[in-house]
Amino acid sequence: MKKTKLRKGDKVKIISGNYKGSFSSISKINKKNGKIYLDDIVRKKYDFSSLENKKNMKKKNIMIPIDLSNVIYWLEKNKVTTKLTFKNIKGKKERISRKYNNDDILKK
């Protein structure tokens, strides 16, 4: 089980792999395998359940798992990538960015 500071709905930038440089938001996190699923990163797969009728084969969109190490958090406000850290603010544990920790308190 891998630890991550990313959460569902966070905007991330892909920093390595086939989709390098693209932006998307997280739709699902699998902490056991260390993989995440993004909204815009899908591939099409044919449905072969009815082999008699090949003309009416349907395409399904399948989300591709991406390793946690291949993405980084994207700050939309400042248009920059950053790492995340936790800090106690007013007795609550808040996620903040490391580069802009005075300005941005990230919502849960």
PyMOL commands that set and color helices and strands:
alter all, ss='L'
color gray80, all
select helices_A, chain A and resi 54-56+68-70
alter helices_A, ss='H'
color red, helices_A
select strands_A, chain A and resi 11-14+23-30+35-46+59-67+71-75+80-82+84-89+92-97+105-106
alter strands_A, ss='S'
color yellow, strands_A
deselect
rebuild
show_as cartoon
